[in-house]
Amino acid sequence: MIPSIPNSTNPPSWLRWFVNDAVRGVVDRHVTAPIGCHFFHDIDLDSWEVSLFVSRTEVCGGPADGRQVPAGLQIDILAVCAAFDAPPAIYWQAEKIAHDDELGNHLSFEGVARGSNVWLRILQNPPDWAGPGRLVHANTGSIEDVW
């Protein structure tokens, strides 16, 4: 499911279906923190750029209050590839390539999905602007999804 991270426009329905299919490649997605999505349509290239990422979890209360903990990430690459019309090109970026690289480590898939050009990136870590998607309350152990 495309999470509720706001974008300036609503995605077309085919893009929602594509993202839902691609998210099936995130192993243990039912127990992990919420998955965020950012998308952009590059009109000049007629290509959709989509970034997926597992949100951070923030500790509320206790000695680690305010600490944000990144989630682990495991990807079933074949499941993600199945979201495309044909096998996509796949690339791995192991580290940031510049100081202003907001994507950092990520898997990149380039291909056609539902008849449209798509560049999908699955980020190792969420972007700084995303904020925590889950809270864990230290005193009770309860977990609350924020988005």
The 8 nearest C-alpha neighbors of each residue, nearest first, counted from 0:
[[1, 19, 2, 18, 15, 22, 34, 16],
 [0, 2, 36, 15, 3, 19, 18, 35],
 [3, 1, 35, 4, 0, 36, 146, 34],
 [2, 4, 5, 146, 1, 35, 36, 6],
 [3, 5, 2, 35, 6, 36, 146, 37],
 [6, 4, 3, 7, 8, 37, 2, 9],
 [7, 5, 8, 4, 9, 37, 38, 39],
 [6, 8, 5, 9, 39, 10, 38, 4],
 [9, 7, 6, 10, 5, 11, 39, 38],
 [8, 10, 11, 6, 7, 5, 12, 15],
 [11, 9, 14, 12, 8, 15, 38, 13],
 [10, 12, 14, 13, 9, 15, 16, 8],
 [11, 13, 15, 14, 10, 16, 17, 9],
 [12, 14, 16, 15, 11, 17, 113, 10],
 [15, 13, 17, 16, 12, 11, 18, 10],
 [14, 16, 12, 18, 17, 13, 19, 1],
 [17, 15, 13, 19, 14, 18, 20, 12],
 [16, 18, 14, 20, 15, 19, 82, 21],
 [19, 17, 21, 15, 20, 16, 22, 14],
 [18, 20, 16, 22, 0, 17, 21, 15],
 [19, 21, 17, 82, 18, 23, 22, 16],
 [22, 20, 79, 18, 23, 82, 19, 24],
 [23, 21, 24, 19, 25, 20, 18, 79],
 [22, 24, 21, 20, 25, 78, 19, 79],
 [23, 25, 75, 78, 79, 22, 74, 21],
 [26, 24, 74, 22, 23, 28, 73, 75],
 [25, 27, 73, 28, 74, 24, 75, 23],
 [28, 26, 29, 30, 31, 25, 73, 72],
 [29, 27, 31, 26, 30, 25, 23, 32],
 [30, 28, 27, 31, 32, 26, 33, 25],
 [31, 29, 28, 27, 32, 33, 26, 70],
 [32, 30, 28, 29, 27, 33, 70, 53],
 [31, 33, 54, 133, 53, 34, 132, 30],
 [34, 32, 54, 132, 53, 35, 31, 146],
 [33, 35, 53, 52, 54, 32, 2, 36],
 [36, 34, 52, 2, 51, 53, 33, 54],
 [35, 37, 51, 50, 1, 2, 52, 38],
 [36, 38, 50, 49, 51, 35, 39, 6],
 [39, 37, 49, 48, 50, 36, 40, 47],
 [38, 40, 48, 47, 41, 49, 37, 46],
 [39, 41, 47, 42, 46, 48, 38, 45],
 [42, 40, 46, 43, 45, 44, 47, 39],
 [41, 43, 45, 44, 40, 46, 47, 39],
 [42, 44, 41, 45, 46, 40, 47, 39],
 [45, 43, 46, 42, 41, 40, 47, 116],
 [46, 44, 42, 43, 41, 116, 47, 40],
 [47, 45, 116, 41, 44, 117, 40, 48],
 [46, 48, 40, 117, 39, 41, 118, 116],
 [49, 47, 118, 39, 38, 117, 119, 40],
 [48, 50, 38, 119, 37, 118, 120, 47],
 [51, 49, 120, 37, 36, 121, 119, 38],
 [52, 50, 36, 121, 35, 122, 120, 49],
 [53, 51, 122, 35, 125, 34, 121, 54],
 [52, 54, 34, 33, 35, 32, 125, 70],
 [55, 53, 132, 33, 32, 125, 131, 34],
 [54, 56, 69, 131, 68, 132, 70, 67],
 [55, 57, 133, 68, 131, 134, 67, 132],
 [58, 56, 67, 134, 66, 131, 65, 68],
 [57, 59, 135, 64, 65, 66, 134, 136],
 [60, 58, 136, 64, 137, 65, 135, 57],
 [61, 59, 64, 137, 136, 138, 58, 62],
 [60, 62, 64, 63, 137, 138, 59, 58],
 [61, 63, 64, 60, 137, 65, 59, 58],
 [64, 62, 61, 66, 65, 58, 60, 59],
 [65, 63, 60, 59, 58, 61, 66, 62],
 [66, 64, 58, 59, 57, 63, 67, 60],
 [65, 67, 58, 63, 64, 57, 68, 59],
 [68, 66, 57, 56, 55, 65, 58, 69],
 [67, 69, 56, 55, 57, 66, 70, 58],
 [70, 68, 55, 56, 67, 71, 124, 54],
 [71, 69, 55, 72, 68, 53, 54, 32],
 [70, 72, 69, 73, 31, 53, 123, 124],
 [71, 73, 70, 74, 123, 25, 53, 26],
 [72, 74, 26, 25, 71, 75, 27, 24],
 [75, 73, 25, 24, 76, 26, 72, 79],
 [74, 76, 24, 78, 77, 25, 26, 79],
 [77, 75, 79, 78, 74, 80, 24, 81],
 [76, 78, 80, 79, 75, 81, 24, 74],
 [77, 79, 24, 81, 75, 76, 80, 23],
 [78, 80, 21, 24, 76, 81, 77, 82],
 [79, 81, 77, 82, 78, 83, 86, 76],
 [80, 82, 78, 79, 83, 77, 86, 84],
 [83, 81, 20, 80, 21, 79, 17, 112],
 [84, 82, 112, 81, 85, 80, 111, 86],
 [83, 85, 112, 111, 113, 82, 86, 114],
 [86, 84, 83, 87, 111, 110, 81, 80],
 [85, 87, 80, 83, 88, 84, 110, 81],
 [88, 86, 110, 109, 108, 85, 89, 80],
 [87, 89, 109, 108, 110, 90, 86, 107],
 [90, 88, 108, 107, 87, 109, 91, 106],
 [89, 91, 107, 106, 108, 92, 88, 105],
 [92, 90, 106, 105, 93, 107, 89, 104],
 [91, 93, 104, 105, 94, 106, 90, 103],
 [94, 92, 104, 91, 105, 95, 103, 106],
 [95, 93, 104, 103, 92, 96, 105, 102],
 [96, 94, 103, 97, 100, 104, 98, 93],
 [95, 97, 94, 100, 98, 103, 92, 99],
 [98, 96, 100, 99, 95, 103, 101, 94],
 [97, 99, 100, 95, 96, 101, 103, 94],
 [98, 100, 97, 101, 95, 96, 102, 103],
 [101, 99, 97, 102, 98, 95, 103, 96],
 [102, 100, 103, 99, 126, 95, 127, 98],
 [103, 101, 100, 122, 104, 126, 105, 95],
 [102, 104, 95, 94, 101, 100, 105, 122],
 [105, 103, 94, 93, 92, 123, 122, 95],
 [106, 104, 122, 92, 123, 121, 91, 120],
 [107, 105, 91, 121, 120, 90, 92, 122],
 [106, 108, 120, 90, 89, 119, 91, 105],
 [107, 109, 89, 119, 88, 118, 87, 120],
 [110, 108, 118, 88, 87, 117, 119, 89],
 [111, 109, 87, 117, 116, 88, 112, 108],
 [110, 112, 116, 115, 117, 84, 114, 83],
 [113, 111, 83, 84, 114, 115, 117, 116],
 [112, 114, 115, 84, 111, 13, 83, 17],
 [113, 115, 112, 111, 116, 84, 83, 117],
 [116, 114, 111, 112, 113, 117, 46, 47],
 [115, 117, 111, 46, 110, 47, 112, 45],
 [118, 116, 47, 110, 46, 111, 109, 48],
 [117, 119, 109, 48, 108, 47, 49, 120],
 [120, 118, 49, 108, 107, 50, 48, 117],
 [119, 121, 107, 50, 106, 122, 105, 49],
 [122, 120, 51, 106, 105, 50, 52, 107],
 [121, 123, 105, 52, 124, 120, 104, 51],
 [122, 124, 105, 104, 121, 72, 52, 125],
 [125, 123, 122, 52, 126, 69, 53, 104],
 [124, 126, 52, 54, 53, 127, 122, 129],
 [125, 127, 128, 129, 101, 124, 102, 130],
 [126, 128, 129, 125, 130, 101, 124, 131],
 [127, 129, 126, 130, 125, 131, 101, 4],
 [130, 128, 127, 126, 125, 131, 54, 4],
 [131, 129, 128, 127, 132, 55, 54, 126],
 [132, 130, 55, 56, 133, 54, 57, 129],
 [131, 133, 54, 145, 146, 33, 55, 144],
 [132, 134, 144, 56, 145, 131, 143, 32],
 [135, 133, 57, 143, 56, 142, 58, 144],
 [134, 136, 142, 58, 141, 59, 137, 57],
 [135, 137, 59, 140, 141, 138, 139, 58],
 [138, 136, 140, 60, 61, 139, 59, 135],
 [139, 137, 136, 140, 60, 61, 141, 59],
 [138, 140, 141, 137, 136, 135, 142, 60],
 [141, 139, 137, 136, 138, 135, 142, 59],
 [140, 142, 139, 136, 135, 143, 137, 138],
 [143, 141, 135, 134, 136, 140, 144, 133],
 [144, 142, 134, 133, 145, 135, 141, 136],
 [143, 145, 133, 146, 132, 134, 142, 33],
 [146, 144, 132, 133, 143, 134, 131, 33],
 [145, 132, 144, 3, 2, 33, 4, 133]]
